[in-house]
Amino acid sequence: MSKNTFITILVFLFFYSIGFAQLQDKNLSNQEENMEHLSVYPNPVSNGKLYVVTKNNFTKQVEIYNVLGKKIVSETLSGKELNISKIKPGIYIIKITENAISATRKLIVK
């Protein structure tokens, strides 16, 4: 193989790998866009009832973490309403997973 052919192949592989990485980034951003219709309300929560609504309203896995990262709630939600009356007042992170797409939000419990 000549030197010019070898360099041409290397340049081709370099640009191919850049294009493949950009395609993967685009697919990840499309998945994030699908969870944009996520609505978690009311926030802050004061009555112990939290509503989690998405555009498709499929079954969701809901996890709530404290600020130290400890999971304090893990529940499969088929409707919209989640009872969190046993959670102490504070700031939490809620992770919602629906159809292998996840989103996180800050949750305040009063």
Residue, then its C-alpha position, 0 to 999 in steps of 0.5 A: m500500500s502506498k503512503n498516499t493511500f494509507i494517509t487517505i484511509l486514515v483521513f477517511l476513518f477520522f472524518y467517518s468517526i466524527g460523523f458517527a459521533q455526531l449521529q449518536d449525539k443527535n439520537l441522544s438529544n432526540q430521546e431527551e426531546n421526547m421527555e419534554h412533555l413531562s409535567v411534575y406538579p404541584n412543585p412545591v408539594s404541600n398536600g402529599k399528592l404529586y402528579v406526574v404526567t407525560k404526553n404518552n402517559f405510559t407506565k413510569q418508574v418513579e424514583i425519589y432521591n434525597v440530596l445525599g443521593k440515597k433512594i427513598v422512593s421507588e415506585t411504578l406508576s401507571g396513573k398520574e398520582l403519586n402519594i408522597s405524604k410520608i416524605k419529610p419536608g426538604i429538597y429532593i431529586i425525582k427521576i422518571t423513566e418511561n420507555a427507557i427514556s429518563a428525566t430528572r427534576k428537582l422536587i420540593v416537599k413542604 
